[in-house]
Amino acid sequence: MTADQAQPSGESQRSFTSPHIQAFDGACYLLQHLAGMTRTVHGLVKEVEAQGGDPEGAMIVDVMERQALAEAVHVFCAMTVEGAVNLLGVALFDEQQFYERLERKSVAEKLSKIFQVLPKTPSAELTEELLALAKVLYDARNDFVHPKPRKGSAEGRPWRARSYQEAARAVDSTHRFLMLMVQLDHRNGAFFFQPKRRR
């Protein structure tokens, strides 16, 4: 049987582990820590500027640590999305069938298959937004976990750095994704959302 032949189980699933909730909580925790570090740096910049100094030195305080935290937020957000999609896949399909036929597919492929077997066909707007959010979050995640070194000088090349604002947008997008998953399948919606965003 291929992934295209995977069929919904028809069983009523009542209990699941929920690693996507843990991943989202981790993203929120890291974002909260990053926010504190960012506020500290902004405070230092203001102090230096008030004294008539050059704020550039203050702006790079803990820059590598802040970049690492911002990247980790993106990775945890992508983990949240994949975990949520996998949970719905297990809920809709026989668990063994899901792990044998669909688990190694991309998130977009899994979602597309899920859309086909839902009792109620989701709207085009809903499916397009889910796929778009998943793509943005996964593209960012792939930039970090599959770094591509380049020969030559780094001058003029874009930084891999991610700001607090970008990390916060990733958390907001993940929150939105989870809310859309509730809309996608109301029968299993209770599994997808309970966490609160922490800032």
N, C-alpha and C positions, 0 to 999 in steps of 0.2 A: 504494500500500500504506500502511495506517495503522499506528500503533504496535501496535494490537491484533493486526495481521496479521503482525508480525515473527516470524520463525521461527528456531529454533536452526540454526547453520551445519552442525553435525555434524562439523566439522573439529577436529583435535587441535591446539590452539594450544600452542606450546612456548616462545615468547619474547615478552616484553612490556616496555615501559617501566613504571616503578612510581612515579609522582609521589606516590601516597599514602604511601609509605615516607618520602620526603623531607619531606612535610608533617608527618607524625607526628614525625619527628626534630626538625623546627623547633619544634613544640609543646613537646616535651620540653626542648629547649634554652632556650626562652623561660621555661618553668616553672622551670627550674633557676636562671636569672638572677633571676626574681621571688622565689624562695625566699631567695636571698642578700640581696636588698634588704629583704625582710620581716624576716629575722633581725636585720639592722642596726637597723631601726626598733624592733623589740621590745627590743633592747639599750638603745637610747636612752631608751625609755619607762621601763625598769627603773632606769636611772641617775637620771632625773629624779624618779621616785617615791621612790628611796632618799634623795634630798636633800630630800624633802618638797615638791617642786614640782608644778605642774599638768602632767600628761603630754600634754595635748591638743596642744600645740605640736609635741611630738616625733612624735605620731601622724600628723601631716600632712606629715612630711618626704618629699619625692619622691612625694607622693600621686598626682599626675597621671601621672607616669612609671609608677608601679606599676599604676595603673588601665589605662593603655595596654597594658602587658605582659599583664595578665590578659585583656583583651579580645582581644589578638592570639593568645593561647593558644586561646581559644574558636574564633576564626576558622580557625586552622590545624587544629584538631580537626575542624571541619566540612569543611574541604578534604580531610582524610584520608578521611573517610567517603565523600564524593562520589567521590574518586579510586578508592577500593576498589570501590565499586559500579560505576563506569564500567569498571574493569578486568574485573570478572566479566562485565559486559554484552558487552564486546568478545570475551571468551573464549568466551562461549556463542553469540553471534550473529555473523553475518558483520559484519566491521568497518564496511563502508560502510553496511550496513543499520542498525547500531546508531547511528552518528552521524547518519544521515538521519532515523530514525524515533523513536529513544528518548533521544538525548543531551540534548535540551532539556526532557525531562520532569522532574518533581520526583523527588527521591531515593526517596520512597515509591512513586511510580508505577513507577520502574525496578525497585525491589526486588520489587514485586508481580508484574511481568512475568517477572522472573528466577525467582521461586518457581514459576511455572507451567511452566517448561521444563526444570527440573532433572531429571536421570535418576531421582532418588529424591525423592519428595515430602517436604519438610521438615516437622517437627512444628509444631503450632500454637504451642507454647511458644517455639520457636526463631524463627519468623517474627514473632511478637508482640514479642519482646524486641528483635530487630533494628529493627523499625519504631519502637518506643518510644524506643530509644537515638538513632536518626537524628533523630527529631522533637525531642527535648530539645536535641541539639547544634545542630540547624539553627535552632530558635527562638532560642537564645542568639546564634548568628551573625547572624541577621536583625536582632536588637535593635541590634547594633553597626554593621552595614554599611548599615542603613536607618534612621538616627536620625530621630525625629519630634519637631521642636521644638513647644513648647506656649506659648501666650500666658499672660501673667500671672506671678505670683511662683512660684518653685520651692519655696517653703515647704510642707512637708507632702507633697511628692511623693517617690516612691521614687527613690533615686539609681540611675544606670546603672552605678555602680561594681561591680566584681567583685573579690572577695578572692582571696588565694592559695588558700584552701581550695576555693573554687568552681572556680578554674582547675585545681587538682589533681584535682577530681572529674571535670572534663571530660576530662582526659588518661586517667584510669582508665576512664571510659565508652568512650572511643575505643579503648583497649587491649582492652576487653571486646568491642566491636563487631568488631574485627579477628579476635579469637579465634573469635567466632561465625561469621564469614565462612569460616574454615577448616572449621568443622563443616558449613557449608551446602553446600560443594562440595569434597570431599576431592581430587578430580582436579586442581583448580586451587589447592588450599589453600597450596601452597608459595609462591605469589606474594603471599599476604596477610600472612604474618607472619615476621618475623625481627628487628624492632627491639626494643630493651629500653627499658623506662621509666627515665628518668633523674630523680632527685630531688635 
